[in-house]
Amino acid sequence: MFIDECTIKATAGDGGRGCSSFRREKYEPMGGPNGGDGGRGGDVVLVGDENANNLIDFKYKPHWKGERGEHGMGKDRNGREGKPAELHMPLGTIVTDQETGRVVAEVLEKGQRIVLCQGGNGGWGNTHFKSSTNRAPRRSNPGELGESGTYRLVLKSIADVGLVGFPNAGKSSLTQRITKARPRTAAYPFTTLHPQIGVIDFPENYDRLLLADVPGLIEGASDNRGLGHRFLRHIERCSLLMFLIDMAGVDGREPGDDYQTLLDELGTYSAALLDKPRLVVANKMDLPEAADHLVNFSNQHAVEVLPISCETADGLETLKSTLLTKVRAMPAESPSGT
């Protein structure tokens, strides 16, 4: 199951109470105060984890709480700090305060640590209140309460290349061919029901690219039709958009119209997507109708088209090297936009 939205309740640990005590030892009839401080409560911490790919852990465990700090003790012994609650988040997770609607955190890097809720400070023991005029204070402080809140988690996958196309264009087949991901393939639409993240390896260069295969878009996806509208957010952070077009025109489709529809849907969802670099890939070139359709497509759209066939593997190595060249030639950008 793929979960890319959920709500959690986070509560940091309360601070421990300070202790009010006095020395009770032999030969110390006038022992002074020796109450220790309470320990600090445990934080709720977000941790970037590249091995996590969705939010399913938080869908079925929505409540997270840091440990309470230990209370102070006599003999000037301070309480132990509470253990933090660590939430291992997939990269690309946006955390929004449910009450205010404000974005409070974005998890973008491996190992990144963000304190979502701070634990309460521990209370002072009575040792802190000793003075020249008050040599036997009986005052100590309670621990402070930890922060808490309800938060909305939304995942926007971080990938180098975003793969978009109509159902049955061959996206899953292409993902299987050039990455180690193994999405389901079948001869009917919507075999892919959630985004697939695959790794394109380049052993000769000791390099790799991340490919996000977004479930098939249809006309009206930006208006909540089909499946694609739920997952368009997953290509917002991609450096390059790869449009996979069924150039054979299976099921009577027109490749040129398909490409224009994809552009329209992306632009309706977010105009910024149309400003991203793009690569058009013509699939199913092994079929006899594809050559004529490619000529018509080139006359209709003045874009560079890379012909391939997932069935015969023709053009796949050229595609991989082209993707690497284009992505690595782009200037580095901060992925902090939402």
C-alpha positions in Angstrom: 0.0 0.0 0.0 1.3 3.4 -0.9 0.4 6.3 1.4 1.4 9.9 0.5 -0.9 11.8 2.8 -1.8 11.3 6.4 -2.3 13.2 9.7 -0.4 12.6 12.9 -0.6 13.8 16.5 2.8 14.6 18.0 3.5 15.3 21.7 6.9 16.0 23.2 7.7 14.7 26.7 7.0 16.8 29.8 10.0 17.9 31.9 10.5 16.1 35.2 9.7 17.7 38.6 12.5 19.3 40.6 13.1 17.7 44.0 12.9 19.3 47.4 15.1 17.5 49.9 17.8 18.1 52.6 20.9 16.4 53.6 20.2 13.7 56.3 23.6 12.4 57.2 25.4 11.6 60.4 27.4 14.5 61.8 25.4 16.9 59.5 22.7 18.3 61.8 22.3 21.4 59.8 22.4 19.8 56.3 21.4 22.1 53.5 19.1 21.6 50.6 20.2 19.0 48.0 17.3 18.5 45.7 18.2 17.7 42.1 16.7 19.1 38.9 14.1 17.3 36.8 15.2 15.9 33.4 14.2 17.5 30.1 11.4 15.9 28.2 12.1 14.1 24.9 11.6 16.0 21.6 9.6 14.7 18.7 12.2 14.7 15.8 11.8 14.2 12.1 14.7 12.3 10.5 15.3 12.1 6.7 15.5 8.5 5.6 16.3 7.6 2.1 15.1 4.0 2.7 11.6 5.1 3.4 9.4 5.7 0.3 6.0 6.4 1.7 4.1 7.4 4.8 2.4 4.1 5.6 4.2 3.9 9.0 2.3 7.0 10.1 -1.0 6.1 8.6 -1.4 3.2 11.1 0.5 4.8 14.0 -0.7 8.4 14.1 0.2 9.2 17.7 3.9 9.9 18.6 5.1 11.0 22.0 8.5 11.8 23.5 9.4 10.3 26.8 8.9 12.3 30.0 11.9 13.6 31.8 12.8 11.8 35.0 12.1 13.6 38.3 14.9 15.1 40.3 16.2 13.2 43.4 17.9 13.9 46.7 21.7 14.1 47.0 21.8 16.6 44.1 20.9 13.9 41.6 19.3 15.3 38.4 16.7 13.4 36.6 17.5 11.7 33.3 16.4 13.3 30.0 13.5 11.7 28.2 14.2 9.8 25.0 13.1 11.6 21.8 10.5 10.1 19.5 12.2 9.8 16.1 10.0 9.8 13.0 11.8 8.5 10.0 10.4 10.3 7.0 10.8 9.7 3.3 12.7 12.5 1.5 10.3 15.1 0.1 7.9 15.1 3.0 6.1 18.4 3.8 4.8 18.9 7.3 1.9 21.4 7.8 0.3 22.5 11.1 -3.3 21.3 10.9 -4.6 24.3 12.9 -2.9 27.1 11.2 -2.2 25.7 7.7 1.5 26.8 8.0 4.3 24.7 6.6 6.5 24.0 9.6 9.1 21.6 8.1 10.3 20.0 4.9 12.4 16.9 5.0 14.7 17.0 2.0 18.1 15.4 2.8 19.3 12.1 4.1 20.0 12.2 7.8 18.4 15.6 8.2 17.0 16.1 11.7 14.2 18.6 12.4 12.7 19.1 15.9 8.9 19.2 15.4 7.9 19.5 19.0 10.3 20.5 21.8 10.3 18.7 25.1 9.6 20.6 28.3 12.4 21.8 30.5 12.9 20.0 33.8 12.0 21.8 37.0 14.6 23.2 39.4 15.3 21.4 42.7 15.3 23.4 45.9 19.1 23.7 45.8 18.6 26.5 43.3 16.6 28.6 45.7 19.2 28.6 48.6 20.4 32.1 49.6 21.9 33.9 52.5 18.4 34.8 53.8 16.8 31.5 52.9 19.0 28.6 53.9 16.3 26.0 54.0 14.1 26.5 50.9 11.3 24.1 50.4 10.5 25.3 47.0 11.0 23.3 43.8 9.6 23.8 40.3 7.4 21.4 38.3 8.6 20.4 34.9 7.3 22.3 31.9 4.9 20.7 29.5 6.2 19.5 26.1 4.9 21.0 22.9 2.2 19.2 21.0 0.2 19.6 17.8 -1.6 17.9 15.0 0.2 17.8 11.6 -0.6 17.0 8.1 2.1 15.0 6.2 2.3 15.2 2.4 4.9 13.4 0.4 6.3 15.0 -2.8 8.9 12.6 -4.2 12.3 13.9 -5.0 13.6 12.4 -8.2 15.9 13.6 -11.1 13.5 12.5 -13.8 9.7 12.5 -13.8 8.0 10.1 -16.2 4.6 11.1 -17.4 2.3 9.6 -20.1 -1.1 8.2 -20.8 -2.2 4.8 -19.6 -0.7 2.0 -21.8 2.0 4.3 -23.2 4.6 1.8 -21.7 5.8 3.7 -18.6 5.9 0.6 -16.5 7.7 -1.3 -19.2 10.2 1.4 -19.6 10.8 1.7 -15.9 11.5 -2.1 -15.8 13.9 -1.8 -18.7 16.1 1.0 -17.4 15.8 0.7 -13.6 15.8 -1.9 -10.9 12.2 -1.2 -10.0 9.6 -3.8 -10.9 6.2 -2.2 -11.4 3.3 -4.3 -12.5 2.7 -4.4 -16.3 -0.4 -5.6 -18.1 -2.3 -5.0 -21.3 -4.9 -2.7 -19.7 -4.9 0.9 -18.3 -3.9 1.9 -14.7 -1.8 -1.2 -13.9 0.3 1.3 -11.9 -1.7 2.6 -9.0 1.0 4.6 -7.2 4.3 6.3 -8.1 7.3 4.1 -8.6 10.8 5.3 -7.8 13.5 3.5 -9.7 17.3 3.9 -9.9 19.0 4.2 -13.3 22.6 3.0 -12.7 25.6 4.0 -14.7 28.3 1.7 -13.5 30.9 3.0 -15.9 30.5 6.5 -14.4 29.8 5.5 -10.8 26.7 7.6 -11.2 22.9 7.1 -10.9 19.6 8.9 -11.5 16.3 8.6 -9.7 13.2 8.1 -11.9 9.7 8.8 -10.7 7.0 6.9 -12.7 3.7 8.7 -12.1 0.5 6.7 -12.7 -1.1 7.3 -16.0 -2.7 10.7 -16.6 -5.9 11.2 -18.5 -7.6 14.3 -19.8 -9.1 16.1 -16.9 -6.6 14.8 -14.4 -6.0 18.2 -12.9 -9.8 18.3 -12.2 -9.6 15.1 -10.1 -10.4 12.7 -12.9 -8.6 9.4 -13.0 -5.6 8.6 -10.9 -3.0 11.1 -12.0 -4.4 14.1 -10.1 -3.4 12.5 -6.8 0.2 12.1 -7.8 1.0 15.2 -9.9 2.7 16.6 -6.8 5.4 13.9 -7.2 6.8 15.5 -10.3 7.0 19.0 -8.9 10.5 18.5 -7.6 11.9 16.6 -10.6 14.7 18.2 -12.5 13.6 16.9 -15.9 10.2 15.8 -17.2 10.1 12.9 -19.6 7.0 12.6 -21.8 6.5 9.0 -23.0 4.2 9.0 -26.1 2.7 5.9 -27.7 3.8 6.7 -31.2 2.0 3.7 -32.7 -1.3 5.2 -31.9 -2.7 2.0 -30.3 -6.5 2.2 -29.6 -6.9 4.9 -32.3 -5.0 7.6 -30.3 -3.2 10.5 -31.9 0.3 10.9 -30.5 0.3 14.6 -31.2 -3.0 15.2 -29.4 -1.8 13.0 -26.4 1.3 15.2 -26.0 -0.7 18.4 -26.1 -3.2 17.0 -23.6 -0.4 16.1 -21.2 1.0 19.7 -21.5 -2.4 21.1 -20.8 -3.0 19.0 -17.8 0.4 19.8 -16.3 -0.1 23.5 -16.9 -3.5 23.5 -15.4 -2.2 21.9 -12.2 0.9 24.2 -12.0 2.2 26.5 -14.6 5.7 26.0 -13.1 5.7 22.5 -14.5 5.8 23.8 -18.1 9.0 25.7 -17.3 10.8 22.6 -16.4 13.2 21.0 -19.0 11.5 18.2 -20.9 12.4 15.3 -23.1 9.9 13.6 -25.5 10.3 9.9 -26.0 8.5 8.0 -28.7 7.7 4.5 -27.7 6.6 1.4 -29.7 8.7 2.3 -32.7 8.9 -1.4 -33.5 5.2 -1.3 -34.7 4.7 -0.5 -38.4 2.4 2.5 -37.8 4.9 4.3 -35.7 7.1 5.8 -38.4 4.2 7.7 -40.1 2.9 8.9 -36.8 6.4 10.2 -35.9 6.5 12.3 -39.0 3.1 13.8 -38.3 4.1 14.4 -34.7 7.2 16.3 -35.8 5.2 18.5 -38.1 2.7 19.2 -35.3 5.2 19.8 -32.4 8.6 21.5 -32.9 10.4 19.4 -30.2 13.2 17.0 -30.2 11.9 13.4 -30.1 13.9 10.4 -29.0 12.6 7.1 -30.6 12.7 3.9 -28.6 11.1 0.5 -28.3 10.6 -1.1 -24.9 9.7 -4.3 -26.6 13.0 -4.7 -28.5 15.1 -2.4 -26.3 16.1 -0.3 -29.3 17.3 3.2 -28.2 17.3 2.5 -24.5 21.0 3.0 -24.0 20.8 6.3 -26.0 17.9 7.3 -23.8 19.9 6.6 -20.6 22.9 8.5 -21.7 20.8 11.4 -22.9 19.0 11.6 -19.5 22.3 11.6 -17.6 23.7 14.4 -19.9 20.7 16.6 -19.6 20.3 16.2 -15.8 23.9 16.7 -15.0 24.1 19.8 -17.2 21.4 21.6 -15.3 22.4 24.1 -12.7 22.0 23.0 -9.1 18.8 24.2 -7.6 17.4 24.1 -4.1 14.4 21.7 -3.8 12.8 23.7 -1.1 9.9 24.9 -3.2 6.5 23.5 -2.4 
